[in-house]
Structures are given as C-alpha cells and as structure tokens.
C-alpha cells in the first residue's frame, strides 16, 4: 500500500520528485604526472564538464582520483552525463576510468 506523504516530508526524505540520481567516477593520472599538470587537468574538468553541464563533483585524489557526480540542483543524472564525463576523461588520456551505474545518492 502506497504511503501518502506531504511535499515537505518527500523533500526532506529525498524521494519521489526530490530524488537525486548520480554516479561515482574514478580515474588515474599516468605515473610521473606533475602536481601542476594534475591541478590543470582537474581545473579543466571542473570548468568544461562539471560547471558547464550543471553538475556537481565531490571527490579527491592525487594520481588516483575518485568521487561522486550529481546535479547541482535536485534532479537526476542520465546516461548522457556519464558518457560526457567518460569521453572527456578519455580524451585527456587518463587511465583506469570507471563510472558506476546510476544510483540514488541519498539511499543507495
């Protein structure tokens, strides 16, 4: 039996129209990549892929990076977002690129 919840409660619980779908991403820089090159590539990634497409990235690393990508506003990432991220990382010659399936970032 479906439970009726108020809009306020659905928003607080991040369900129904307030559900947020994202995906995790990981990659490696080639051995010997300088700190300046890493900073430059990550800055470009954020500028050209994340900010330019209304995405948000929470991650960290040095030679090996991993993090979570979702939308800056409440909403759902799509397979197109995953493909965009993967293509950009491949284009910049990064290694061991992995993206997860889409998942609910609050409940999965």
PASEBA-1860 file (N, C-alpha, C; in nm, 3 decimals):
! residues 108
1> XXXXXXXX> 0.084/-0.117/0.000/0.000/0.000/0.000/0.089/0.124/0.000 ~ 0.064/0.214/-0.089/0.143/0.336/-0.101/0.115/0.430/0.015 ~ 0.222/0.490/0.069/0.208/0.584/0.178/0.198/0.725/0.123 ~ 0.100/0.800/0.170/0.085/0.939/0.129/0.170/1.026/0.221 ~ 0.263/1.100/0.160/0.349/1.189/0.238/0.333/1.331/0.187 ~ 0.349/1.426/0.277/0.339/1.567/0.237/0.460/1.605/0.151 ~ 0.447/1.711/0.076/0.556/1.761/-0.008/0.679/1.789/0.078 ~ 0.660/1.849/0.192/0.771/1.882/0.283/0.845/1.756/0.327
9> XXXXXXXX> 0.771/1.652/0.359/0.833/1.528/0.403/0.904/1.457/0.287 ~ 0.842/1.459/0.167/0.908/1.399/0.050/1.040/1.470/0.020 ~ 1.040/1.602/0.036/1.163/1.678/0.011/1.268/1.644/0.115 ~ 1.228/1.636/0.239/1.320/1.603/0.348/1.379/1.464/0.333 ~ 1.299/1.371/0.278/1.343/1.233/0.261/1.413/1.209/0.127 ~ 1.412/1.311/0.040/1.474/1.299/-0.093/1.411/1.185/-0.173 ~ 1.279/1.184/-0.178/1.209/1.079/-0.253/1.115/1.143/-0.354 ~ 1.060/1.058/-0.441/0.966/1.098/-0.545/1.025/1.211/-0.630
17> XXXXXXXX> 0.959/1.325/-0.639/1.010/1.433/-0.724/1.138/1.497/-0.671 ~ 1.179/1.463/-0.550/1.301/1.518/-0.490/1.417/1.417/-0.489 ~ 1.396/1.305/-0.556/1.501/1.204/-0.563/1.619/1.259/-0.644 ~ 1.741/1.227/-0.600/1.862/1.271/-0.670/1.941/1.149/-0.715 ~ 1.962/1.141/-0.846/2.033/1.030/-0.905/2.170/1.078/-0.952 ~ 2.274/1.003/-0.919/2.410/1.038/-0.959/2.489/0.912/-0.988 ~ 2.620/0.927/-0.998/2.707/0.812/-1.023/2.846/0.842/-0.969 ~ 2.919/0.736/-0.943/3.056/0.754/-0.897/3.150/0.743/-1.017
25> XXXXXXXX> 3.265/0.806/-1.004/3.365/0.807/-1.111/3.503/0.790/-1.048 ~ 3.591/0.725/-1.122/3.729/0.709/-1.075/3.821/0.709/-1.197 ~ 3.942/0.758/-1.180/4.042/0.757/-1.285/4.181/0.771/-1.225 ~ 4.282/0.745/-1.307/4.422/0.760/-1.266/4.495/0.848/-1.365 ~ 4.586/0.929/-1.311/4.680/1.001/-1.395/4.798/0.909/-1.421 ~ 4.863/0.919/-1.537/4.981/0.837/-1.563/5.091/0.864/-1.460 ~ 5.170/0.761/-1.427/5.283/0.778/-1.334/5.372/0.890/-1.384 ~ 5.422/0.969/-1.292/5.513/1.077/-1.328/5.445/1.207/-1.363
33> XXXXXXXX> 5.311/1.210/-1.357/5.240/1.335/-1.384/5.270/1.434/-1.273 ~ 5.308/1.555/-1.311/5.345/1.656/-1.210/5.220/1.710/-1.141 ~ 5.240/1.767/-1.025/5.132/1.826/-0.948/5.064/1.939/-1.026 ~ 5.144/2.016/-1.099/5.089/2.127/-1.179/4.998/2.073/-1.290 ~ 5.040/1.962/-1.354/4.957/1.903/-1.459/4.827/1.849/-1.401 ~ 4.835/1.785/-1.285/4.714/1.732/-1.220/4.619/1.846/-1.189 ~ 4.670/1.953/-1.127/4.585/2.069/-1.095/4.520/2.126/-1.221 ~ 4.598/2.137/-1.327/4.548/2.194/-1.451/4.436/2.109/-1.510
41> XXXXXXXX> 4.456/1.978/-1.516/4.355/1.889/-1.574/4.228/1.887/-1.488 ~ 4.242/1.882/-1.357/4.125/1.881/-1.269/4.048/2.013/-1.282 ~ 4.121/2.125/-1.288/4.055/2.255/-1.307/3.978/2.258/-1.439 ~ 4.038/2.206/-1.546/3.969/2.200/-1.676/3.847/2.109/-1.669 ~ 3.859/1.996/-1.603/3.748/1.902/-1.587/3.630/1.972/-1.519 ~ 3.659/2.042/-1.412/3.552/2.112/-1.339/3.491/2.222/-1.425 ~ 3.575/2.296/-1.495/3.527/2.407/-1.578/3.449/2.358/-1.700 ~ 3.506/2.262/-1.775/3.450/2.222/-1.903/3.340/2.117/-1.894
49> XXXXXXXX> 3.344/2.033/-1.792/3.246/1.925/-1.783/3.148/1.948/-1.668 ~ 3.200/1.970/-1.550/3.113/1.979/-1.432/3.029/2.107/-1.434 ~ 3.094/2.224/-1.426/3.019/2.350/-1.422/2.941/2.375/-1.551 ~ 3.000/2.345/-1.664/2.936/2.373/-1.793/2.807/2.293/-1.814 ~ 2.791/2.182/-1.742/2.673/2.097/-1.760/2.584/2.092/-1.637 ~ 2.604/2.185/-1.544/2.518/2.191/-1.425/2.538/2.073/-1.332 ~ 2.658/2.013/-1.335/2.688/1.900/-1.249/2.762/1.946/-1.124 ~ 2.771/1.859/-1.028/2.849/1.882/-0.906/2.941/1.762/-0.888
57> XXXXXXXX> 3.063/1.786/-0.841/3.161/1.679/-0.821/3.215/1.688/-0.680 ~ 3.209/1.577/-0.608/3.268/1.567/-0.475/3.367/1.453/-0.481 ~ 3.494/1.485/-0.481/3.595/1.381/-0.492/3.731/1.432/-0.453 ~ 3.828/1.342/-0.455/3.964/1.380/-0.420/4.060/1.276/-0.474 ~ 4.188/1.311/-0.466/4.291/1.219/-0.508/4.421/1.291/-0.535 ~ 4.516/1.216/-0.582/4.643/1.271/-0.629/4.666/1.211/-0.767 ~ 4.733/1.098/-0.776/4.741/1.029/-0.905/4.614/0.949/-0.931 ~ 4.554/0.894/-0.826/4.429/0.820/-0.838/4.317/0.904/-0.778
65> XXXXXXXX> 4.214/0.929/-0.857/4.100/1.011/-0.814/3.974/0.926/-0.810 ~ 3.885/0.961/-0.719/3.751/0.902/-0.718/3.655/1.001/-0.656 ~ 3.530/0.993/-0.696/3.432/1.085/-0.642/3.292/1.055/-0.690 ~ 3.201/1.143/-0.654/3.059/1.131/-0.684/3.019/1.248/-0.772 ~ 2.939/1.220/-0.874/2.886/1.325/-0.961/2.735/1.321/-0.953 ~ 2.676/1.439/-0.934/2.531/1.454/-0.935/2.500/1.591/-0.995 ~ 2.375/1.629/-0.999/2.338/1.761/-1.050/2.354/1.865/-0.940 ~ 2.379/1.990/-0.980/2.391/2.099/-0.883/2.257/2.126/-0.816
73> XXXXXXXX> 2.149/2.101/-0.886/2.015/2.119/-0.831/1.951/1.982/-0.816 ~ 1.839/1.976/-0.749/1.769/1.849/-0.733/1.731/1.797/-0.871 ~ 1.768/1.673/-0.897/1.737/1.614/-1.027/1.812/1.484/-1.047 ~ 1.809/1.437/-1.169/1.863/1.305/-1.198/1.966/1.313/-1.311 ~ 2.086/1.263/-1.284/2.184/1.247/-1.390/2.133/1.140/-1.485 ~ 2.183/1.143/-1.608/2.142/1.047/-1.709/2.264/0.973/-1.763 ~ 2.236/0.876/-1.848/2.345/0.805/-1.916/2.426/0.902/-2.001 ~ 2.362/1.006/-2.052/2.433/1.106/-2.133/2.538/1.178/-2.048
81> XXXXXXXX> 2.507/1.207/-1.923/2.605/1.270/-1.833/2.725/1.177/-1.812 ~ 2.697/1.049/-1.791/2.804/0.952/-1.773/2.892/0.946/-1.897 ~ 2.831/0.942/-2.014/2.906/0.934/-2.139/2.991/1.059/-2.159 ~ 2.937/1.174/-2.124/3.010/1.301/-2.136/3.135/1.300/-2.047 ~ 3.119/1.258/-1.923/3.232/1.252/-1.829/3.337/1.154/-1.880 ~ 3.293/1.035/-1.919/3.386/0.932/-1.966/3.462/0.981/-2.091 ~ 3.392/1.040/-2.186/3.455/1.086/-2.310/3.561/1.192/-2.281 ~ 3.530/1.285/-2.190/3.625/1.391/-2.158/3.750/1.332/-2.093
89> XXXXXXXX> 3.733/1.241/-1.999/3.846/1.179/-1.932/3.932/1.099/-2.030 ~ 3.867/1.027/-2.121/3.941/0.950/-2.222/4.017/1.043/-2.316 ~ 3.952/1.151/-2.356/4.014/1.250/-2.446/4.140/1.310/-2.385 ~ 4.145/1.322/-2.254/4.260/1.379/-2.185/4.359/1.273/-2.138 ~ 4.348/1.153/-2.196/4.445/1.045/-2.178/4.461/0.999/-2.033 ~ 4.351/1.000/-1.958/4.356/0.948/-1.822/4.334/0.797/-1.826 ~ 4.376/0.729/-1.722/4.379/0.583/-1.723/4.279/0.525/-1.622 ~ 4.249/0.397/-1.639/4.163/0.321/-1.546/4.034/0.396/-1.513
97> XXXXXXXX> 3.968/0.447/-1.616/3.845/0.525/-1.598/3.730/0.429/-1.568 ~ 3.659/0.457/-1.459/3.543/0.377/-1.419/3.428/0.469/-1.382 ~ 3.310/0.436/-1.430/3.189/0.504/-1.384/3.092/0.396/-1.338 ~ 3.021/0.423/-1.231/2.924/0.326/-1.179/2.792/0.340/-1.254 ~ 2.702/0.249/-1.226/2.564/0.265/-1.272/2.505/0.384/-1.198 ~ 2.398/0.438/-1.251/2.327/0.546/-1.184/2.264/0.492/-1.056 ~ 2.266/0.574/-0.949/2.205/0.531/-0.823/2.153/0.652/-0.746 ~ 2.062/0.624/-0.653/2.006/0.727/-0.566/2.114/0.767/-0.467
105> XXXX> 2.160/0.891/-0.472/2.275/0.932/-0.391/2.241/0.944/-0.242 ~ 2.113/0.943/-0.207/2.076/0.951/-0.066/2.045/0.815/-0.006 ~ 2.007/0.718/-0.089/1.958/0.592/-0.034/2.035/0.469/-0.080 ~ 2.121/0.476/-0.179/2.193/0.357/-0.225/2.335/0.354/-0.174
END
